[in-house]
């Protein structure tokens, strides 16, 4: 069974534009990816039960009308709630939401507390007041609940960001629980590797410099930066200078694939 490639469903909806990059990243990591429109899940043409990994990519689902990720999140909760609950209850599944996908995960309630249909945190407009598109540095938390960080813990990695609503925000009680339960996976850091609230290293003003969080099982992960955009060394803007030796986003996908294969 360990030699069988895990099956990944990469969710597609109008306005999503990083689906091919995410599918490619999972393919590089050893999985079998399929881009599936949300309408095909709603119509039962495709079923979540046939997959081990659900990927929700970046972009602007439905134009981010109302607020980012809201319409797709509402669609998933309204029409796919039962399938989602069954999917997360299985022990051999994983979910990744990147950028717009992270916004969807938060608005479905899957992160931080798997409160499907509820909403315990949010992602709001960047403090800068405009869209942020640049490469930033992230610190991978050492004691995170996430199951997908083998070999990455405590490392500083490069990742690009591209978002207008990326500021992680929650009430103090929720933020304290997230910290206490070790649900923070990635934080924004400065050039010296120190966690920072300062712009532009923290591109959106996220509370506690939070760039990504996990659910309590460690099998659902959402983050604003785009690891799927650094799975080949040539994707880094300074790769010719020899400063970056490996694609630093690829290990996350490899760890997810390894996890579901062994689960």
Secondary structure as GFF3:
##gff-version 3
##sequence-region A 1 263
A	DSSP	beta_strand	7	12	.	.	.	ID=ss1
A	DSSP	alpha_helix	19	28	.	.	.	ID=ss2
A	DSSP	beta_strand	32	37	.	.	.	ID=ss3
A	DSSP	alpha_helix	38	42	.	.	.	ID=ss4
A	DSSP	three_ten_helix	48	50	.	.	.	ID=ss5
A	DSSP	beta_strand	53	56	.	.	.	ID=ss6
A	DSSP	three_ten_helix	61	64	.	.	.	ID=ss7
A	DSSP	alpha_helix	70	79	.	.	.	ID=ss8
A	DSSP	alpha_helix	81	89	.	.	.	ID=ss9
A	DSSP	beta_strand	94	98	.	.	.	ID=ss10
A	DSSP	alpha_helix	100	108	.	.	.	ID=ss11
A	DSSP	beta_strand	122	124	.	.	.	ID=ss12
A	DSSP	beta_strand	132	140	.	.	.	ID=ss13
A	DSSP	beta_strand	156	163	.	.	.	ID=ss14
A	DSSP	beta_strand	167	169	.	.	.	ID=ss15
A	DSSP	alpha_helix	172	180	.	.	.	ID=ss16
A	DSSP	beta_strand	184	189	.	.	.	ID=ss17
A	DSSP	three_ten_helix	207	209	.	.	.	ID=ss18
A	DSSP	beta_strand	210	214	.	.	.	ID=ss19
A	DSSP	beta_strand	220	223	.	.	.	ID=ss20
A	DSSP	three_ten_helix	227	229	.	.	.	ID=ss21
A	DSSP	three_ten_helix	233	235	.	.	.	ID=ss22
A	DSSP	three_ten_helix	239	241	.	.	.	ID=ss23
A	DSSP	alpha_helix	250	262	.	.	.	ID=ss24
###
